[in-house]
């Protein structure tokens, strides 16, 4: 892998997690999606902050999100089980596909050996708007009965008469 420059950060309350993509020093045409994790409970001034690569996957094996630069069109979250989810407002179905405005994402789950990566495709509707004028946040909640976690993407669309 190449230089790590995360573009979206989230915390589980103990560690800071980051998502990014990078080229490969070994293979000039390869690139990787990755999730990194900090040491537990870094100090407020981050003087003791260290990073570890949790997992990576070839951009050829997953949706291609890197058309977005500097995290401006991403939302991410990590739950109490270490499952990291990221959504991109613009993306590509594959690395060789044209960029489109379909909302796609990736999810890394640390369970089972090296963990698993999954593609996420969001079905848009008239009531779900995420564009340049919509503020948004990716969050998770825990079902009190089953203990299962659910990821939700919350957006607000600014209109002349306020928010809806």
N, C-alpha and C positions, 0 to 999 in steps of 0.2 A: 504494500500500500504506500501511498505517497503522503504528503503533508496533510495533517488533520486540521480542518478549519470548520468546526460545527456551525450550523446555521439556525438551529432551534434547540432550546433548552427547556427542561422541565425537572421537577424535583418530587421525590416520594416522601420528603420530610427528613430524610436521613442522608441521601446522596443526591448529587446533581447529575442528570443525564443529558447527553447531547446527541443530536443526529447531524450527519453530514455525508458528503460524498467526496471522493478523491480519486485522482488518477493513480496509476501504478508506475512506480519507478522501473519495475522489471519488464512490464509489458505496456508499450506506449498507447495501445488501443483499448486497454482495459480500464474500467473504473469501478469503484466500490461504494455501496451504501454502507454506513456503519453506525453503530450506537456505542457511545463511550459512557463511562461512569466515573464519578469522582470517588475519592476516599470518603468513608463515613464522617459525617458531621464536620465538614471543613470550617475553619474559623471564619468569623465575619469579614475579616480583611483578606481572606483567601491566601494567606501567606503559607499555609501548609497544604494547599490544593495539589492533588496529583490525579492523573487520569489513567484509566485502564480501558482498552478496547474490549467491550462486552461481546460483540459479534459484528460480522460484516457479511455482505452478500454481493455478488457481482451485479452490476446494473443491467446485465443481459438476462438475469434470472428473475427480475422483478419489474414492476412499473418503474418508469424513468421519471424522476421528480426534479432533476437538476436544472430545468429551464428557469427555475426561480432563483434569483441571486440574493444573498445577504438576508435570507429568512423573512423577507417582506411579505411573502405570500404563503407562508406555512403556519400551521398550528400544531403543537405537539403536547403530549401529556404522558405521564408514567404512573401506573397504579401501585398499590401496596404490594403487589406480587412481582413487580419489576417488568411488567408488560409495557413496552414503549410503543406509542401510536403517534403517527405523523400524517397530516393531510396537507395536500398542495392544491392551491386554487387552479393553477394551470399545470399540465403534466403531459406525458407522452405514454401511450400504451406500451411501446417498446423503445429502446434507444434509437432505432431507425425510423420510428413513426413521426409524423409532424406533431408539433405542439398543438393542443386543443384546450378548450376551457372546461373539460370534464374534471370533476373533483375526484382525485385518486389519492391513495395513501399506502403506507406500509405499516405493518405491525410486527414487532419482534416480541415473542414470548420466550422467557428463559427456561421454561419447563422442558424436560426431556433431553438429556445429554447436552448437545451444543445449542439447544433452543431451536425455535422455528420462526421463519419469516413468512408473512402472508400479505398478499395484495388486498387492498381495500378499494372498492368502487362505490362511490356515493351516487345514488339516484336522485337527481335534482327534481324539484317540483316548484310550482309557483309560490308556495309558502316557505321554501328554503332558498335563500339568496345569499351567496357569498361572492361578492365582487369587490372591486377596489374601494367602494364606498361603504362596505359593510364591516363593522368591527366584529371580532369573533374571538372565541375561546374554546379550546378542546378540554373537556373535563371528564371525570369518571365518577360513578357512584357505586355503592355496594348494596345489593339486595339484602335486607336484614334477615330474611328467612333462609335463602339458599347460600348466601355468602358470595354469590357470583358478582363480578364487576361488569358494569356497562359503560361504554364510552359514548359521550354525547358531544355534538358540535353545536355550540350556541352562536347564533349570529344576530346582529341588529342591522337593519337596513335603514339608513338615514333618508328621510323624505323631507320635503319643504315644511310639512306640518308636524315633524317630530319623528319618533321612533315607533316601530310596530313590531 
